[in-house]
């Protein structure tokens, strides 16, 4: 039985930078569609919230292992 498996990457800072670039580009595309539909120009960025590294992992820690035991 395996209770836990951990995976990691070699260059986290570079991957996080790329993920941020892609997230901002995606947000800009979505905002562009919305402003176009509203007939107004896309303005400047007012606020960006960055999720702390590891916070997504911590949400799912309790979901590993399958849960209750079953007698077989």
TALIN-V443509 format. One record per run of one state. SS is the DSSP state (H for helix, E for strand, - for the rest). FROM is the first residue (numbers start at 1). LEN is the number of residues. If there is no record, write none. Layout:
SS_FROM_LEN + SS_FROM_LEN
This chain:
-_1_11 + H_12_27 + -_39_16 + H_55_9 + -_64_9
